[in-house]
Amino acid sequence: MRRPCCSGIFESAARDQLGFSVDYRLRQDGGTYRWVMVMARPHLRSAGEFRGLVGVVVDFEERKRSELLLRRTQQAARFLANAMRFGSDHCEARTAAKTRP
């Protein structure tokens, strides 16, 4: 069985008693994937004794989708702006060539 990508990070953090934060794609039971952020920090007793890690998993799939859509929209806008600039430069060059004596 394949181990989750965070297991090594989690084990190292527990061994070294350190906090961590990592983003990764989590596969759900139905086979779909979602972006999640895992954050954990050491949990200590009042005397400073390490008791383990306390953490949360935050699903941010919608944010990732929005970011991807924004990037694609920006790329398309840059492409169109460049195409329009090239087209107008090309038209000006053709017009200048026709008006020469």
C-alpha positions as CSV (number, residue, x, y, z in Angstrom):
1,M,0.0,0.0,0.0
2,R,1.3,3.4,-0.9
3,R,1.9,5.8,2.0
4,P,0.5,9.3,1.9
5,C,3.1,12.0,0.9
6,C,2.8,13.7,4.3
7,S,3.6,10.6,6.4
8,G,7.4,11.2,6.3
9,I,6.9,14.9,7.1
10,F,4.6,14.0,10.0
11,E,7.0,11.3,11.4
12,S,9.9,13.7,11.2
13,A,8.0,16.5,12.9
14,A,6.9,14.2,15.7
15,R,10.4,12.8,16.1
16,D,11.9,16.2,16.2
17,Q,9.0,17.8,18.0
18,L,8.5,20.5,15.4
19,G,5.5,22.0,13.7
20,F,4.9,21.9,10.0
21,S,2.6,23.0,7.2
22,V,2.3,21.3,3.8
23,D,0.0,21.5,0.8
24,Y,-0.8,18.5,-1.3
25,R,-3.5,16.7,-3.3
26,L,-5.5,14.2,-1.3
27,R,-7.3,11.4,-3.0
28,Q,-10.8,10.8,-1.8
29,D,-12.6,7.4,-1.6
30,G,-14.3,8.0,-4.9
31,G,-11.0,8.6,-6.7
32,T,-11.3,12.4,-7.0
33,Y,-8.5,14.7,-5.7
34,R,-8.8,17.8,-3.6
35,W,-6.1,20.3,-2.6
36,V,-5.6,20.4,1.2
37,M,-3.2,22.1,3.6
38,V,-2.1,20.1,6.7
39,M,-0.8,22.2,9.6
40,A,0.5,20.8,12.9
41,R,2.3,22.0,15.9
42,P,3.8,20.3,19.0
43,H,1.5,19.8,21.9
44,L,3.3,20.1,25.2
45,R,2.3,19.4,28.9
46,S,2.7,22.3,31.3
47,A,6.1,21.0,32.3
48,G,7.2,21.1,28.6
49,E,6.9,17.3,28.0
50,F,6.0,16.5,24.4
51,R,2.6,14.8,24.0
52,G,2.4,14.7,20.2
53,L,1.3,16.9,17.4
54,V,-2.0,18.8,17.2
55,G,-3.1,19.8,13.7
56,V,-5.8,20.5,11.1
57,V,-6.5,19.7,7.5
58,V,-7.9,22.5,5.5
59,D,-9.6,21.9,2.1
60,F,-8.8,24.7,-0.3
61,E,-9.8,23.1,-3.6
62,E,-12.0,26.0,-4.6
63,R,-9.3,28.5,-4.1
64,K,-6.9,26.4,-6.3
65,R,-9.5,26.2,-9.0
66,S,-10.1,30.0,-8.9
67,E,-6.3,30.7,-9.0
68,L,-6.0,28.4,-12.1
69,L,-8.9,30.1,-13.8
70,L,-7.4,33.5,-13.1
71,R,-4.0,32.5,-14.5
72,R,-5.6,31.1,-17.6
73,T,-7.7,34.3,-18.1
74,Q,-4.6,36.5,-17.6
75,Q,-2.7,34.4,-20.2
76,A,-5.5,34.7,-22.7
77,A,-5.7,38.5,-22.1
78,R,-1.9,38.8,-22.7
79,F,-2.2,36.7,-25.8
80,L,-5.0,38.8,-27.2
81,A,-3.3,42.1,-26.3
82,N,-0.1,40.9,-28.1
83,A,-2.2,39.8,-31.1
84,M,-4.0,43.1,-31.3
85,R,-0.7,45.0,-31.1
86,F,0.9,42.8,-33.8
87,G,-2.2,43.3,-36.0
88,S,-2.1,47.1,-35.6
89,D,1.6,47.3,-36.3
90,H,1.1,45.1,-39.4
91,C,-1.7,47.3,-40.7
92,E,0.4,50.5,-40.1
93,A,3.4,48.9,-42.0
94,R,1.1,48.0,-44.9
95,T,-0.5,51.4,-45.0
96,A,2.9,53.1,-44.9
97,A,4.1,50.9,-47.8
98,K,1.1,51.9,-49.9
99,T,1.5,55.6,-49.4
100,R,5.1,55.7,-50.5
101,P,5.7,57.4,-53.9
